Amino acid sequence: MAEDALKEQIYTIPLRSVKDLPRYRRADKAMTLIRNYLIKHMKVEPNQVKLHKTINEKVWERGMQKPPSFIRVRAAKFEDGVVEAELA
């Protein structure tokens, strides 16, 4: 992450609730949960969250039906309000 970030935090995001969904929706919902978690905890608008491709690769690593139960991400909030997240 860059040095000009106002706030940088490592979050462990629980994804257990995706196990309640049909198997064909789990990875998609996991990505939505990650984005919504960062919106809530970093207090930004939905269009200001940028997820790095490593997060997507980690969620989809075992396919659509078996996303991880949790994921650790490093999120940085910049002066313009943009949040960039990458795999921790």
Buried (B, 14 or more C-beta within 10 A) or exposed (E): EEEEBEEBBEBEBEBEEBEEEEEEEBBBBBBEBBBEBBBEEBEBEEEBBEBBEEBBEBBBEEEBEBBBEEBEBBBBBBEEEBBBBBBB
